[in-house]
Amino acid sequence: MPRLLPLLTLLLLCPIAAHAEQVVRLWTLLSGGDGARMSALVASFNASQRDVRVESTTLKWGEPFYTKLITASVVGAGPDVATVHLSRLPNLAGGGVLRPIAAAELQAAGLRAQDYLPRQWQRARYAGDVYAIPLDTHPLVLYYNKRLAGKAGLLDAHGTLKPVHGMAALTAAFRAVRQRTGQPGLTMESAQSSYAIWRLWLALLAQQGRAVVENGRFAYGAAGAQTLGAIAEWFRGGVATPGLDYPSSTAQFMGGQAGFMINGVWEVPELVRNAKAGTLGFDYGIVPLPALYGDNASTWADSHGFALPAGGDRPMAPARAAAVLRFVAYVSRHSFAWAEGGHIPVYRPVAESTAAQALQPNAQYAAAAAANVVYDPPGWYMGAAGPLEAIASKFLPAPLSGQLTPEEALRRFERDAQRLLDKRAPRY
């Protein structure tokens, strides 16, 4: 009996755990402010319970992230969950990189389609199955400098932008700022390799009801060159500066040296931060991208979402999948913190909450923009930092500086891009 005492003492000092903690590996392409907010959500989830611990790794945004995700996932060495752009689902889901999330898994995690904005939930599906849980939508919007817009006579009695309808009206607003203040009417990313012109061009084609691709061929017709020409006229007509890269264009607006900026909502946190610090130097406002062709107010957007890699020949165990979706459900329920980054949350109990609808400056654009977003057309070659977008960034900015006519820019774009449309979708 005395020989048992040391063993009994050891057992009392080292109690056996009631259950094993599930460790979930998250890969994310979110950096900067978005990365910090996602890290805070991960830390909050980990602190909220003891059953699941999420370990997050941040990889370089864009094609480097997707290349690594594809390579690692197909050999079973990828993460348990990844943040992806929903515009990339045709490539990732169609290529076998991601696995569908079964209805029973969604139900067990309390994830219901009716709790998400419909456009985003639909975009998270591929070939009839759910492949991602959407987190947000981040559209193009129109920022304006109230000081310059006021001098140009563009504000109403409440100090907000008067309604703008039609391409001619928006062009006139840009020109009024230039003529009455001496500052550019518009700033936006416009250098070669810029994605912004493609996104704006796509939005304005959608406003005209023109498809970009149909039946494996480019389908926008004459509207393509006409629309690109209208954008180019802002630059060639002297109301905007051509050739600016992304940092230069945002710095021009943040420095109070442009009346308007077309950009994504991801620049909201920087404006809010500078305004609170008293370093911005002007009051600003934000409106959804105006309807420039009739009453259609479509605007380009993308969305982040959480997706589960397929894992090659080593599929995820059910308990691990349940742990992943438990984390995803938590982030959905706490996505108000994500809205503070300018993004529009798509989990309806958050998006439609009193707090979200009162959040500034988001309330100036969120509801209207979310209802009118359009994504890159479906196709394995489409999506954020995808191969077609890379080709578009080579040619579509050229007419802005007069290097090519709109017609020639689109001919060169179509020549290179048609090769992608003709290829069979890859299966990784």
C-alpha positions as CSV (number, residue, x, y, z in Angstrom):
1,M,0.0,0.0,0.0
2,P,2.7,2.6,0.8
3,R,4.1,2.0,-2.7
4,L,0.8,3.3,-4.2
5,L,1.1,6.7,-2.5
6,P,3.5,8.3,-5.0
7,L,1.3,7.3,-7.9
8,L,-1.9,8.6,-6.2
9,T,-0.1,11.9,-5.4
10,L,0.9,12.2,-9.1
11,L,-2.6,11.6,-10.3
12,L,-4.0,14.3,-7.9
13,L,-1.4,16.8,-9.0
14,C,-1.9,16.1,-12.7
15,P,-5.6,15.8,-13.5
16,I,-6.6,14.2,-16.8
17,A,-8.1,16.6,-19.3
18,A,-11.8,16.0,-19.9
19,H,-11.4,16.5,-23.7
20,A,-8.7,17.3,-26.3
21,E,-8.6,20.8,-27.7
22,Q,-9.1,21.1,-31.4
23,V,-6.5,23.2,-33.1
24,V,-7.7,24.9,-36.3
25,R,-5.1,26.3,-38.8
26,L,-6.3,29.5,-40.6
27,W,-4.5,30.9,-43.6
28,T,-5.4,34.5,-44.5
29,L,-4.4,37.0,-47.1
30,L,-5.6,39.9,-44.9
31,S,-3.0,42.4,-44.0
32,G,-2.8,46.0,-42.6
33,G,-6.0,47.1,-40.8
34,D,-8.0,44.1,-42.1
35,G,-5.3,41.8,-40.8
36,A,-5.3,43.4,-37.4
37,R,-9.1,43.1,-37.2
38,M,-9.1,39.5,-38.2
39,S,-6.4,38.8,-35.6
40,A,-8.6,40.5,-32.9
41,L,-11.5,38.3,-33.9
42,V,-9.3,35.2,-33.7
43,A,-8.1,36.2,-30.2
44,S,-11.6,36.9,-29.1
45,F,-12.9,33.5,-30.3
46,N,-10.0,31.7,-28.6
47,A,-10.7,33.5,-25.3
48,S,-14.4,32.8,-25.5
49,Q,-14.1,29.0,-25.0
50,R,-11.6,26.2,-24.4
51,D,-12.6,23.6,-27.0
52,V,-11.1,25.1,-30.2
53,R,-8.0,27.2,-30.7
54,V,-7.4,28.9,-34.0
55,E,-3.9,29.5,-35.2
56,S,-3.7,32.1,-37.9
57,T,-1.0,32.6,-40.6
58,T,-0.9,35.6,-42.9
59,L,0.4,35.1,-46.5
60,K,1.1,37.6,-49.2
61,W,-2.1,39.0,-50.9
62,G,-3.0,38.1,-54.4
63,E,-1.7,35.4,-56.7
64,P,1.1,34.3,-54.3
65,F,-1.6,33.4,-51.7
66,Y,-3.8,31.5,-54.1
67,T,-0.8,29.7,-55.7
68,K,0.3,28.5,-52.3
69,L,-3.2,27.6,-51.2
70,I,-3.8,25.5,-54.4
71,T,-0.4,23.8,-54.2
72,A,-0.6,22.9,-50.5
73,S,-4.3,21.9,-50.5
74,V,-4.2,19.4,-53.3
75,V,-1.4,17.5,-51.5
76,G,-3.2,17.6,-48.1
77,A,-0.8,20.1,-46.6
78,G,-3.0,23.1,-46.6
79,P,-4.8,24.8,-43.8
80,D,-8.1,23.8,-42.2
81,V,-9.8,27.0,-43.3
82,A,-8.8,29.9,-45.5
83,T,-10.1,33.4,-46.2
84,V,-10.7,33.7,-50.0
85,H,-12.3,36.1,-52.4
86,L,-15.7,34.8,-53.5
87,S,-14.8,35.9,-57.1
88,R,-12.2,33.1,-57.1
89,L,-14.7,30.3,-56.2
90,P,-15.1,29.1,-59.9
91,N,-11.4,28.5,-60.0
92,L,-10.9,27.1,-56.5
93,A,-14.1,25.1,-56.1
94,G,-14.2,24.0,-59.8
95,G,-10.5,23.0,-59.6
96,G,-11.0,20.7,-56.6
97,V,-9.1,22.9,-54.2
98,L,-12.1,23.5,-51.9
99,R,-14.6,21.0,-50.6
100,P,-18.4,21.7,-50.4
101,I,-19.9,22.4,-47.0
102,A,-22.7,19.9,-46.5
103,A,-26.2,21.0,-45.4
104,A,-25.9,18.9,-42.2
105,E,-22.6,20.7,-41.3
106,L,-24.2,24.1,-41.8
107,Q,-27.2,23.1,-39.7
108,A,-25.1,21.8,-36.9
109,A,-23.1,25.1,-36.8
110,G,-26.2,27.2,-36.9
111,L,-25.3,28.7,-40.3
112,R,-28.5,29.4,-42.3
113,A,-28.8,30.9,-45.8
114,Q,-31.5,33.3,-44.7
115,D,-29.2,34.9,-42.2
116,Y,-26.9,36.2,-45.0
117,L,-27.5,38.9,-47.7
118,P,-28.8,36.9,-50.7
119,R,-26.3,38.1,-53.4
120,Q,-23.4,37.2,-51.2
121,W,-24.8,33.8,-50.2
122,Q,-25.5,33.0,-53.8
123,R,-22.0,34.0,-54.8
124,A,-20.6,31.6,-52.1
125,R,-22.2,28.7,-54.0
126,Y,-20.7,26.8,-56.9
127,A,-22.5,24.1,-59.0
128,G,-25.4,24.0,-56.5
129,D,-23.3,23.5,-53.4
130,V,-22.1,25.9,-50.7
131,Y,-18.3,26.3,-50.8
132,A,-17.8,29.3,-48.6
133,I,-19.4,31.3,-45.8
134,P,-19.4,35.0,-46.8
135,L,-18.1,37.6,-44.4
136,D,-18.5,40.9,-46.2
137,T,-18.8,42.8,-49.4
138,H,-16.5,45.6,-50.4
139,P,-17.7,47.7,-53.3
140,L,-16.4,50.7,-55.2
141,V,-17.8,53.9,-53.9
142,L,-17.4,57.6,-54.6
143,Y,-15.6,59.7,-51.9
144,Y,-15.8,63.4,-51.9
145,N,-13.9,66.3,-50.3
146,K,-16.6,68.6,-48.9
147,R,-14.4,71.7,-48.9
148,L,-13.6,71.4,-52.6
149,A,-17.1,70.2,-53.6
150,G,-18.6,73.1,-51.6
151,K,-16.5,75.6,-53.5
152,A,-17.7,74.0,-56.8
153,G,-21.3,74.4,-55.8
154,L,-21.9,70.6,-55.5
155,L,-23.3,70.4,-52.0
156,D,-26.9,70.9,-50.7
157,A,-28.0,72.9,-47.7
158,H,-27.0,70.0,-45.4
159,G,-23.5,69.9,-46.7
160,T,-23.9,66.6,-48.6
161,L,-23.4,65.9,-52.2
162,K,-26.3,66.9,-54.5
163,P,-27.7,63.9,-56.4
164,V,-25.6,62.9,-59.5
165,H,-27.3,61.1,-62.3
166,G,-25.7,60.2,-65.6
167,M,-22.1,60.3,-67.0
168,A,-22.5,63.9,-68.2
169,A,-23.5,65.1,-64.7
170,L,-20.6,63.3,-63.0
171,T,-18.1,64.6,-65.5
172,A,-19.5,68.1,-65.0
173,A,-19.0,67.7,-61.2
174,F,-15.3,66.7,-61.7
175,R,-14.9,69.7,-64.1
176,A,-16.5,72.1,-61.7
177,V,-14.0,71.2,-59.0
178,R,-11.1,71.7,-61.4
179,Q,-12.3,75.0,-62.8
180,R,-13.3,76.6,-59.4
181,T,-10.5,75.3,-57.1
182,G,-7.6,74.5,-59.4
183,Q,-7.4,71.0,-58.0
184,P,-8.1,67.7,-59.9
185,G,-11.8,66.8,-59.9
186,L,-11.0,63.1,-59.6
187,T,-8.3,60.9,-58.4
188,M,-8.1,57.1,-58.8
189,E,-5.5,54.4,-59.4
190,S,-4.8,54.6,-63.2
191,A,-1.3,53.4,-63.8
192,Q,-0.5,50.4,-66.0
193,S,-1.0,47.2,-63.8
194,S,-3.9,48.9,-62.1
195,Y,-7.0,46.8,-61.3
196,A,-9.2,49.8,-60.6
197,I,-10.0,50.6,-64.3
198,W,-11.1,47.1,-65.0
199,R,-13.4,47.2,-61.9
200,L,-14.9,50.5,-62.8
201,W,-15.3,49.5,-66.5
202,L,-17.0,46.2,-65.4
203,A,-19.4,48.2,-63.1
204,L,-20.4,50.6,-65.8
205,L,-21.0,47.8,-68.3
206,A,-23.3,46.2,-65.7
207,Q,-25.2,49.5,-65.4
208,Q,-25.9,49.2,-69.1
209,G,-27.0,45.6,-68.8
210,R,-24.0,44.4,-70.9
211,A,-22.4,41.1,-70.1
212,V,-18.6,40.9,-70.4
213,V,-18.5,37.2,-71.4
214,E,-21.2,35.0,-72.9
215,N,-20.7,31.5,-74.3
216,G,-17.0,31.7,-74.2
217,R,-16.7,35.0,-76.1
218,F,-16.5,38.7,-75.1
219,A,-20.0,40.1,-75.4
220,Y,-20.0,43.8,-74.6
221,G,-19.7,44.9,-78.2
222,A,-19.5,48.7,-79.0
223,A,-20.4,49.5,-75.4
224,G,-17.0,48.3,-74.3
225,A,-15.0,50.9,-76.2
226,Q,-17.6,53.7,-75.6
227,T,-17.5,53.1,-71.8
228,L,-13.7,52.9,-71.7
229,G,-13.6,56.1,-73.7
230,A,-15.9,57.9,-71.3
231,I,-13.6,56.9,-68.4
232,A,-10.5,58.0,-70.4
233,E,-12.0,61.4,-71.1
234,W,-11.8,62.3,-67.4
235,F,-8.1,61.9,-67.7
236,R,-7.4,63.2,-71.2
237,G,-9.8,66.1,-70.6
238,G,-7.7,67.3,-67.7
239,V,-10.0,66.7,-64.7
240,A,-7.9,63.7,-63.4
241,T,-4.2,62.9,-63.4
242,P,-3.3,59.8,-65.5
243,G,-0.7,57.3,-64.5
244,L,-1.0,57.4,-60.7
245,D,-0.3,54.2,-58.8
246,Y,-2.4,53.2,-55.8
247,P,-0.5,55.0,-53.0
248,S,-0.2,58.2,-55.1
249,S,-3.9,58.3,-55.9
250,T,-5.0,57.8,-52.3
251,A,-2.4,60.3,-51.0
252,Q,-3.7,62.9,-53.4
253,F,-7.2,62.6,-51.9
254,M,-6.1,62.2,-48.3
255,G,-3.9,65.3,-48.8
256,G,-7.0,67.4,-49.8
257,Q,-5.8,67.7,-53.4
258,A,-8.7,66.2,-55.3
259,G,-12.5,66.7,-55.2
260,F,-13.5,63.1,-55.6
261,M,-12.0,59.6,-55.4
262,I,-13.3,56.4,-56.8
263,N,-12.0,53.6,-54.7
264,G,-13.1,50.6,-52.5
265,V,-14.6,51.0,-49.1
266,W,-11.3,49.6,-47.7
267,E,-10.0,53.2,-47.5
268,V,-12.6,54.2,-44.9
269,P,-10.5,53.3,-41.9
270,E,-7.6,55.5,-43.0
271,L,-10.0,58.5,-43.4
272,V,-11.6,57.8,-40.0
273,R,-8.2,57.5,-38.3
274,N,-6.9,60.8,-39.8
275,A,-10.2,62.6,-39.1
276,K,-10.1,61.6,-35.4
277,A,-6.4,62.6,-35.2
278,G,-7.2,66.0,-36.7
279,T,-4.7,65.4,-39.5
280,L,-7.1,65.1,-42.5
281,G,-7.6,68.8,-43.0
282,F,-11.1,68.5,-44.6
283,D,-14.5,67.0,-44.1
284,Y,-15.5,64.2,-46.4
285,G,-18.5,62.2,-47.5
286,I,-19.1,58.9,-49.3
287,V,-21.9,57.9,-51.7
288,P,-22.5,54.7,-53.6
289,L,-21.2,54.8,-57.2
290,P,-23.8,56.9,-59.0
291,A,-26.1,55.5,-61.7
292,L,-24.4,56.8,-64.8
293,Y,-26.5,55.0,-67.5
294,G,-30.1,55.2,-66.7
295,D,-31.3,54.1,-63.3
296,N,-29.0,51.1,-62.9
297,A,-26.7,51.8,-59.9
298,S,-24.6,48.6,-60.2
299,T,-21.1,48.8,-58.7
300,W,-18.2,46.4,-58.8
301,A,-17.5,44.5,-55.5
302,D,-15.8,41.4,-54.2
303,S,-16.3,39.6,-50.9
304,H,-14.2,37.8,-48.4
305,G,-15.4,34.4,-47.2
306,F,-14.2,31.4,-45.2
307,A,-13.6,28.2,-47.2
308,L,-12.5,24.7,-46.3
309,P,-9.7,23.2,-48.5
310,A,-10.4,19.7,-49.9
311,G,-7.2,18.2,-48.4
312,G,-6.3,15.9,-51.3
313,D,-6.5,12.2,-50.3
314,R,-6.6,13.2,-46.6
315,P,-10.1,14.7,-46.1
316,M,-10.8,16.6,-42.9
317,A,-12.2,14.7,-40.0
318,P,-15.8,15.6,-39.1
319,A,-14.8,16.9,-35.6
320,R,-12.3,19.2,-37.2
321,A,-14.8,20.5,-39.7
322,A,-17.2,21.1,-36.9
323,A,-14.5,23.1,-35.0
324,V,-13.8,25.2,-38.2
325,L,-17.5,26.1,-38.7
326,R,-17.9,26.9,-35.0
327,F,-15.2,29.6,-35.5
328,V,-16.7,30.8,-38.7
329,A,-20.1,31.1,-37.1
330,Y,-18.5,33.1,-34.2
331,V,-16.9,35.6,-36.7
332,S,-20.3,36.0,-38.5
333,R,-22.0,36.9,-35.2
334,H,-19.3,39.3,-34.3
335,S,-18.7,40.9,-37.7
336,F,-19.7,44.4,-36.5
337,A,-16.0,44.7,-35.7
338,W,-15.3,43.9,-39.4
339,A,-17.7,46.7,-40.4
340,E,-15.5,49.2,-38.5
341,G,-13.0,48.5,-41.3
342,G,-15.3,50.0,-43.9
343,H,-16.6,46.6,-45.1
344,I,-20.3,45.9,-45.4
345,P,-21.1,42.8,-43.2
346,V,-23.4,40.3,-44.9
347,Y,-24.6,38.5,-41.8
348,R,-28.0,40.0,-41.6
349,P,-28.5,40.2,-37.8
350,V,-25.4,42.4,-37.8
351,A,-25.9,44.2,-41.1
352,E,-29.5,45.2,-40.2
353,S,-28.7,46.0,-36.5
354,T,-29.3,49.5,-35.2
355,A,-25.6,49.8,-34.4
356,A,-24.5,48.9,-38.0
357,Q,-27.1,51.2,-39.6
358,A,-25.9,54.1,-37.4
359,L,-22.2,53.5,-38.0
360,Q,-20.5,56.4,-39.8
361,P,-19.4,56.9,-42.4
362,N,-20.7,53.4,-43.4
363,A,-24.3,54.4,-43.2
364,Q,-23.8,56.8,-46.1
365,Y,-23.2,53.9,-48.5
366,A,-23.7,50.5,-47.0
367,A,-27.3,49.6,-47.6
368,A,-27.6,51.1,-51.2
369,A,-24.2,49.7,-52.3
370,A,-24.8,46.2,-50.9
371,A,-28.1,45.9,-52.9
372,N,-26.4,46.8,-56.2
373,V,-23.1,44.9,-56.2
374,V,-21.9,43.0,-59.2
375,Y,-19.0,40.6,-59.2
376,D,-16.5,39.5,-61.8
377,P,-18.3,37.2,-64.3
378,P,-18.0,33.5,-63.4
379,G,-15.1,31.7,-65.0
380,W,-12.0,29.9,-63.8
381,Y,-9.8,32.7,-65.1
382,M,-11.7,35.5,-63.3
383,G,-11.5,37.0,-59.8
384,A,-9.2,38.9,-57.5
385,A,-5.6,38.9,-58.9
386,G,-6.7,36.3,-61.4
387,P,-5.2,35.8,-64.8
388,L,-7.8,37.7,-66.8
389,E,-7.7,40.7,-64.4
390,A,-3.9,40.7,-64.9
391,I,-4.3,41.0,-68.7
392,A,-6.9,43.7,-68.3
393,S,-4.5,45.7,-66.1
394,K,-2.0,45.7,-68.9
395,F,-4.3,47.3,-71.5
396,L,-7.3,49.1,-70.1
397,P,-5.4,51.9,-68.4
398,A,-3.6,52.8,-71.7
399,P,-6.3,55.0,-73.2
400,L,-6.2,57.2,-70.1
401,S,-2.9,58.6,-71.1
402,G,-3.5,58.4,-74.9
403,Q,-1.1,55.5,-75.4
404,L,-3.9,53.5,-77.1
405,T,-7.4,54.3,-78.3
406,P,-10.1,52.5,-76.4
407,E,-10.8,50.3,-79.4
408,E,-7.1,49.3,-79.7
409,A,-6.8,48.6,-76.0
410,L,-9.8,46.3,-76.1
411,R,-8.5,44.5,-79.2
412,R,-5.2,43.7,-77.5
413,F,-7.0,42.7,-74.3
414,E,-9.3,40.4,-76.2
415,R,-6.5,38.9,-78.2
416,D,-4.6,37.8,-75.1
417,A,-7.6,37.1,-72.9
418,Q,-9.4,34.9,-75.4
419,R,-6.7,32.3,-74.9
420,L,-7.9,31.9,-71.4
421,L,-11.5,31.6,-72.4
422,D,-10.6,28.9,-74.9
423,K,-8.7,26.8,-72.3
424,R,-10.4,24.0,-70.4
425,A,-10.9,24.9,-66.7
426,P,-8.0,23.3,-64.7
427,R,-8.5,20.5,-62.3
428,Y,-5.7,20.7,-59.7
